[in-house]
């Protein structure tokens, strides 16, 4: 057999290793991008969940404070809607005056906080109250 015939199959495969290496690098880079994207999305989601929970707690604090002052446990008159953990709260009494004996009253509290110039986090809760 002639020596050129023995070399011919390897001559046709000289660029195969380079193409395989480039393919593997591209696939690994895509996996890296997907993992980075997933990490960023998870981080944003978790921080939003934290702010939503904080808003609920701020609204709940204002509702409890309203009831506490109405029941004379706060040591004075209600001094207005507080700012709790950076959240501005506002309350509305629905269904008459607060604590008329035997009359159910609803206290609606909204906690709002600006997280960017164009986005606010806001949560509203309602508490049923009967004296």
C-alpha positions as CSV (number, residue, x, y, z in Angstrom):
1,X,0.0,0.0,0.0
2,X,1.2,3.4,-0.8
3,X,2.1,5.7,2.2
4,X,-0.2,8.6,0.9
5,X,-3.2,6.3,1.1
6,X,-2.5,5.7,4.8
7,X,-2.4,9.4,5.6
8,X,-5.5,10.4,3.8
9,X,-8.1,9.6,6.5
10,X,-6.2,11.7,9.1
11,X,-5.7,14.6,6.6
12,X,-9.5,15.0,6.3
13,X,-10.0,15.2,10.1
14,X,-7.4,17.8,11.0
15,X,-10.0,20.6,11.8
16,X,-12.4,18.3,13.8
17,X,-10.7,18.8,17.1
18,X,-10.9,22.6,16.8
19,X,-14.6,22.5,15.8
20,X,-15.3,20.2,18.8
21,X,-13.5,22.5,21.2
22,X,-15.4,25.6,19.9
23,X,-18.7,23.7,20.2
24,X,-17.9,22.7,23.8
25,X,-16.9,26.3,24.7
26,X,-20.1,27.7,23.2
27,X,-22.3,25.2,25.1
28,X,-20.5,25.9,28.4
29,X,-20.9,29.7,27.9
30,X,-24.6,29.2,27.3
31,X,-24.9,27.2,30.5
32,X,-23.0,30.0,32.3
33,X,-25.3,32.7,31.0
34,X,-28.4,30.7,32.0
35,X,-27.1,30.2,35.5
36,X,-26.2,33.9,35.8
37,X,-29.7,34.9,34.6
38,X,-31.4,32.5,37.0
39,X,-29.3,33.9,39.9
40,X,-30.2,37.5,39.1
41,X,-33.9,36.7,38.7
42,X,-34.0,34.7,42.0
43,X,-32.2,37.6,43.8
44,X,-34.7,40.2,42.5
45,X,-37.6,38.0,43.4
46,X,-36.4,37.4,46.9
47,X,-35.8,41.1,47.5
48,X,-39.3,41.9,46.2
49,X,-40.8,39.3,48.5
50,X,-39.0,40.8,51.4
51,X,-40.4,44.3,50.6
52,X,-43.9,42.9,50.2
53,X,-43.7,41.2,53.6
54,X,-42.3,44.4,55.2
55,X,-45.2,46.4,53.7
56,X,-47.7,43.9,55.3
57,X,-46.0,44.2,58.7
58,X,-46.0,48.0,58.5
59,X,-49.8,48.0,57.7
60,X,-50.4,45.6,60.5
61,X,-48.5,47.7,62.9
62,X,-50.6,50.7,62.1
63,X,-53.8,48.8,62.5
64,X,-52.7,47.4,65.9
65,X,-51.6,50.9,67.0
66,X,-55.0,52.2,66.0
67,X,-56.8,49.6,68.1
68,X,-54.3,50.0,71.0
69,X,-54.9,53.8,71.2
70,X,-58.6,53.4,70.9
71,X,-58.6,51.0,73.8
72,X,-56.6,53.5,75.8
73,X,-53.6,51.3,76.0
74,X,-51.4,53.8,74.1
75,X,-51.3,56.4,76.9
76,X,-52.9,59.2,74.9
77,X,-54.7,60.3,71.7
78,X,-53.9,58.8,68.3
79,X,-51.2,60.9,66.9
80,X,-51.8,60.2,63.2
81,X,-50.5,57.7,60.7
82,X,-46.9,56.7,61.4
83,X,-44.1,55.9,59.1
84,X,-43.0,52.3,59.8
85,X,-39.8,50.9,58.4
86,X,-39.7,53.5,55.6
87,X,-43.4,52.8,54.6
88,X,-45.9,55.6,54.7
89,X,-49.1,54.3,56.2
90,X,-52.7,55.6,55.9
91,X,-55.8,54.3,57.6
92,X,-59.4,54.5,56.8
93,X,-62.3,53.6,59.2
94,X,-65.1,51.9,57.4
95,X,-68.6,51.4,58.9
96,X,-69.1,54.2,61.3
97,X,-67.0,55.3,64.3
98,X,-64.3,53.2,65.7
99,X,-65.5,51.1,68.6
100,X,-69.1,52.0,68.8
101,X,-70.3,49.3,71.2
102,X,-71.4,46.1,69.3
103,X,-71.0,47.7,65.9
104,X,-68.5,46.0,63.6
105,X,-65.9,48.4,62.2
106,X,-63.4,47.8,59.5
107,X,-60.0,49.5,59.7
108,X,-58.3,49.6,56.3
109,X,-54.6,50.4,56.3
110,X,-52.4,50.9,53.3
111,X,-48.6,50.9,53.5
112,X,-46.7,52.5,50.6
113,X,-43.0,53.0,49.9
114,X,-41.2,54.2,46.7
115,X,-38.5,51.8,45.6
116,X,-37.6,53.7,42.5
117,X,-38.8,56.9,40.8
118,X,-41.3,54.9,38.8
119,X,-42.2,52.0,41.1
120,X,-44.0,51.8,44.5
121,X,-44.5,48.9,46.8
122,X,-48.0,49.0,48.4
123,X,-50.0,46.6,50.5
124,X,-53.5,47.1,52.0
125,X,-55.0,45.1,54.9
126,X,-58.4,45.2,56.5
127,X,-59.0,44.4,60.2
128,X,-62.5,43.8,61.6
129,X,-63.0,45.4,65.0
130,X,-65.8,45.1,67.4
131,X,-65.8,46.7,70.9
